[in-house]
Amino acid sequence: MTGDLHCHSIYSDGSATPEQIGKYALRKGLDYIALTDHDTMNGVARLEAYARATSLRVIPGVECTTKDPFSGRPVHVLCYAPKRPLVLKPVLDETSQRRQNAKLAMAEKIQQLYPAVTVEDVLLLSHESASIFESHIMMALANAGLTNQPFGPLLGELIGKQGSCYVPIHYPDTLDVIDMMHQAEGIVVIAHPGQFDSIDLIRRLAREKRIHGIECMHYKNSPEVTKTCRDIAASYHLLVTGGSDFHGMCSKSVHPVGFHTTDEENSRQFLEHLQ
């Protein structure tokens, strides 16, 4: 039994519908799939509805964007199968609204530079998402013929952290969000620790028994990071997970559903934890 525990849909910054993600999972031969959109669970019901007539098991999930209070770096935290999901709603809604406000401000700046691209164009592209993401802004630029590489250099020039139109977003404290995930009775997993250099934080969280697992199999984890994460997981008896971080066409690199998965032994442990 294998599954992909990290996928994004049109409800955040992905290009595929929940139903399409379900189809891709079945074609890949996966036994289960988790929809983990950024700071929203709005797409989960659609995937569950699609999967009812299939053999695919759906794991409800969400990827929360947070800030490490010790390093100041971003940290993405995955929460799976929360038994009390409404506990998470305030922080999910607040984060989505903060992102919406910042991305709207960025879109307004871009409209000043490129009158062919309007805020309305961006809003139309993001209408099913919990908020505007950089993918919506860049696709609006691509649709207007202003770039043929929506996730290429222009992204960094305009809305990267040093970009001319960048507006910062203030994200919630990692520890506060993890506490809410525990209150929601979900499984807490630190996502792609290689992306934001989260190893020191993971060690601290593992010692304090604040997390259930680590996303060890991910394309942004180097072999060294993967080994370190597996070693930490073994030392603290944590779950080991893997996922593709699928975004469809809204990605700087190629990683389809099932690109990375949670293998049979780790799947067994993960699914037992859901009981």
C-alpha positions as CSV (number, residue, x, y, z in Angstrom):
1,M,0.0,0.0,0.0
2,T,1.4,3.4,-1.1
3,G,0.2,6.9,-1.2
4,D,1.0,10.5,-2.0
5,L,0.6,12.7,1.1
6,H,1.2,16.1,-0.5
7,C,-0.9,17.6,-3.3
8,H,-2.3,21.0,-4.2
9,S,-5.4,21.9,-6.3
10,I,-7.2,24.9,-7.7
11,Y,-8.3,25.7,-4.1
12,S,-4.8,27.1,-3.4
13,D,-1.9,27.4,-5.9
14,G,-2.4,24.3,-8.1
15,S,-3.9,24.0,-11.5
16,A,-5.8,20.7,-11.2
17,T,-9.2,20.1,-9.8
18,P,-9.6,17.7,-6.9
19,E,-11.2,15.2,-9.3
20,Q,-8.3,15.4,-11.6
21,I,-5.9,14.7,-8.7
22,G,-7.9,11.7,-7.8
23,K,-7.7,10.4,-11.4
24,Y,-4.0,10.9,-11.5
25,A,-3.6,9.0,-8.3
26,L,-5.6,6.0,-9.6
27,R,-3.6,6.0,-12.9
28,K,-0.4,5.9,-10.8
29,G,-1.8,2.9,-8.9
30,L,-1.8,4.7,-5.5
31,D,-3.9,3.3,-2.7
32,Y,-4.5,6.7,-1.0
33,I,-4.0,10.4,-1.6
34,A,-4.0,13.5,0.6
35,L,-5.2,16.9,-0.6
36,T,-3.1,19.4,1.3
37,D,-3.9,22.8,-0.1
38,H,-2.2,25.9,1.5
39,D,-4.2,27.1,4.4
40,T,-7.5,25.7,3.3
41,M,-9.4,22.4,3.3
42,N,-12.1,23.6,0.9
43,G,-11.3,21.1,-1.8
44,V,-11.3,18.0,0.3
45,A,-15.0,17.3,0.0
46,R,-14.8,17.3,-3.8
47,L,-12.0,14.8,-3.8
48,E,-13.9,12.6,-1.2
49,A,-17.0,12.7,-3.4
50,Y,-15.1,11.7,-6.5
51,A,-13.3,8.9,-4.7
52,R,-16.4,7.2,-3.2
53,A,-17.0,5.3,-6.4
54,T,-13.3,4.2,-6.7
55,S,-10.8,2.2,-4.7
56,L,-8.9,5.4,-3.7
57,R,-8.8,6.4,-0.1
58,V,-8.7,10.1,0.7
59,I,-6.8,11.6,3.6
60,P,-8.1,15.1,4.5
61,G,-5.2,17.5,5.0
62,V,-3.9,21.0,4.9
63,E,-0.5,22.7,4.6
64,C,-0.2,25.6,7.0
65,T,2.3,28.4,6.3
66,T,4.0,29.5,9.5
67,K,7.1,31.4,10.8
68,D,9.7,29.7,12.9
69,P,9.9,31.9,16.1
70,F,13.6,30.9,16.6
71,S,15.1,31.4,13.2
72,G,12.5,33.7,11.5
73,R,12.4,31.4,8.5
74,P,9.2,30.0,7.0
75,V,8.0,26.6,8.0
76,H,5.3,24.6,6.3
77,V,3.4,22.3,8.6
78,L,1.1,19.5,7.3
79,C,-2.0,18.5,9.3
80,Y,-3.7,15.2,8.4
81,A,-7.2,14.0,9.3
82,P,-8.1,16.5,12.0
83,K,-11.0,15.1,13.9
84,R,-12.0,18.7,14.9
85,P,-11.2,20.7,11.7
86,L,-13.2,23.7,12.8
87,V,-10.5,24.4,15.4
88,L,-8.2,25.2,12.5
89,K,-10.6,27.5,10.7
90,P,-9.7,30.8,12.4
91,V,-6.0,30.5,11.6
92,L,-6.6,29.2,8.1
93,D,-9.0,32.1,7.4
94,E,-6.7,34.7,8.9
95,T,-3.6,33.4,7.0
96,S,-5.6,33.3,3.7
97,Q,-6.9,36.9,4.3
98,R,-3.3,38.1,5.0
99,R,-2.1,36.5,1.8
100,Q,-5.1,37.9,-0.2
101,N,-4.3,41.5,1.0
102,A,-0.6,41.2,0.2
103,K,-1.2,39.6,-3.2
104,L,-3.8,42.2,-4.1
105,A,-1.3,44.9,-3.3
106,M,1.3,43.2,-5.5
107,A,-1.3,42.9,-8.3
108,E,-2.0,46.6,-8.1
109,K,1.7,47.4,-8.4
110,I,2.0,45.1,-11.4
111,Q,-1.0,46.8,-13.0
112,Q,0.9,50.1,-12.7
113,L,3.9,48.6,-14.5
114,Y,1.9,46.6,-17.1
115,P,-1.6,48.1,-17.8
116,A,-2.5,45.1,-19.9
117,V,-2.7,43.1,-16.7
118,T,-5.5,44.2,-14.3
119,V,-6.3,43.2,-10.7
120,E,-9.6,41.8,-12.2
121,D,-7.6,39.4,-14.3
122,V,-5.8,38.1,-11.3
123,L,-9.0,37.8,-9.3
124,L,-10.7,35.8,-12.1
125,L,-7.8,33.3,-12.2
126,S,-7.9,32.9,-8.4
127,H,-11.7,32.7,-8.0
128,E,-11.8,29.1,-6.7
129,S,-8.8,29.5,-4.5
130,A,-8.8,30.5,-0.8
131,S,-6.6,33.5,-1.8
132,I,-4.5,34.9,-4.5
133,F,-1.1,33.1,-5.0
134,E,1.9,34.1,-7.1
135,S,0.8,31.5,-9.7
136,H,-2.4,33.5,-10.4
137,I,-0.4,36.7,-10.8
138,M,2.1,35.1,-13.1
139,M,-0.5,33.3,-15.2
140,A,-2.2,36.7,-15.7
141,L,1.0,38.1,-17.0
142,A,1.5,35.0,-19.3
143,N,-2.1,35.3,-20.6
144,A,-1.4,38.9,-21.6
145,G,1.6,37.7,-23.5
146,L,4.1,39.4,-21.2
147,T,6.0,36.2,-20.5
148,N,6.2,32.7,-21.8
149,Q,7.8,31.5,-18.6
150,P,5.3,32.3,-15.8
151,F,7.6,30.6,-13.3
152,G,10.8,31.9,-14.7
153,P,13.0,35.0,-14.0
154,L,10.2,37.5,-14.2
155,L,8.6,36.0,-11.1
156,G,11.6,36.8,-9.0
157,E,12.0,40.3,-10.6
158,L,8.4,41.2,-9.8
159,I,7.2,39.3,-6.7
160,G,10.2,37.5,-5.3
161,K,11.4,38.7,-1.9
162,Q,13.6,41.2,-3.7
163,G,11.1,42.0,-6.4
164,S,10.0,45.4,-7.4
165,C,6.3,44.6,-6.6
166,Y,6.8,42.4,-3.5
167,V,4.7,42.9,-0.4
168,P,5.5,40.9,2.7
169,I,3.0,38.6,4.4
170,H,3.1,38.1,8.1
171,Y,2.5,34.4,8.9
172,P,1.5,32.9,12.3
173,D,4.0,31.4,14.8
174,T,4.9,27.8,14.0
175,L,4.4,26.7,17.6
176,D,1.0,28.3,17.9
177,V,-0.2,26.6,14.7
178,I,1.1,23.2,15.9
179,D,-0.7,23.6,19.2
180,M,-4.0,24.3,17.2
181,M,-3.4,21.2,15.1
182,H,-3.1,19.1,18.3
183,Q,-6.3,20.7,19.6
184,A,-7.9,19.7,16.3
185,E,-6.7,16.2,16.9
186,G,-4.8,16.0,13.6
187,I,-1.5,14.3,12.7
188,V,1.3,16.9,12.6
189,V,4.1,16.6,10.1
190,I,6.8,19.1,9.1
191,A,6.9,19.5,5.3
192,H,10.0,19.5,3.1
193,P,12.5,20.4,5.8
194,G,15.2,20.8,3.1
195,Q,13.4,23.8,1.6
196,F,13.6,26.1,4.6
197,D,16.5,24.4,6.6
198,S,14.1,23.2,9.3
199,I,16.4,20.5,10.8
200,D,17.2,22.3,14.0
201,L,13.5,23.1,14.6
202,I,12.5,19.5,13.9
203,R,15.0,18.3,16.5
204,R,13.5,20.7,19.0
205,L,9.9,19.8,18.2
206,A,10.8,16.1,18.3
207,R,12.3,16.4,21.8
208,E,9.3,18.3,23.0
209,K,6.9,15.7,21.4
210,R,5.1,18.4,19.4
211,I,5.1,16.6,16.0
212,H,4.1,13.1,14.8
213,G,6.2,12.9,11.7
214,I,8.6,14.4,9.1
215,E,8.1,14.6,5.3
216,C,11.4,12.8,4.5
217,M,10.6,11.9,0.8
218,H,10.3,15.2,-1.1
219,Y,12.0,16.6,-4.2
220,K,13.4,19.6,-2.2
221,N,15.1,17.4,0.3
222,S,18.7,16.6,-0.6
223,P,20.0,13.0,0.1
224,E,21.8,14.3,3.2
225,V,18.6,16.0,4.5
226,T,16.6,12.9,3.8
227,K,19.0,10.7,5.7
228,T,19.1,13.2,8.6
229,C,15.3,13.3,8.8
230,R,15.1,9.5,8.7
231,D,17.6,9.3,11.5
232,I,15.7,11.8,13.6
233,A,12.4,10.0,12.9
234,A,14.0,6.7,14.0
235,S,15.4,8.3,17.2
236,Y,12.1,9.8,18.3
237,H,9.8,7.2,16.8
238,L,8.2,9.6,14.4
239,L,6.3,8.9,11.2
240,V,8.1,9.0,7.9
241,T,6.1,10.4,5.0
242,G,6.5,11.3,1.4
243,G,4.7,13.3,-1.2
244,S,5.0,14.9,-4.6
245,D,4.0,18.4,-3.7
246,F,2.0,18.3,-6.9
247,H,0.9,21.7,-8.3
248,G,0.0,20.7,-11.9
249,M,1.3,23.3,-14.4
250,C,1.8,25.8,-11.6
251,S,5.3,24.7,-10.7
252,K,8.9,25.6,-11.4
253,S,9.8,21.9,-11.8
254,V,8.2,18.6,-12.9
255,H,6.7,16.5,-10.1
256,P,3.5,14.7,-11.0
257,V,1.2,12.9,-8.5
258,G,3.1,10.0,-7.1
259,F,6.5,11.5,-7.9
260,H,7.4,10.8,-4.3
261,T,5.3,8.6,-2.2
262,T,5.0,7.1,1.3
263,D,6.2,3.5,0.9
264,E,4.4,0.4,2.1
265,E,5.9,0.1,5.6
266,N,5.6,3.8,6.4
267,S,2.1,3.8,4.9
268,R,1.1,1.1,7.3
269,Q,2.4,3.1,10.3
270,F,0.8,6.3,9.1
271,L,-2.6,4.7,8.4
272,E,-2.5,2.9,11.8
273,H,-2.0,6.3,13.4
274,L,-5.3,7.4,11.9
275,Q,-7.2,4.9,13.9
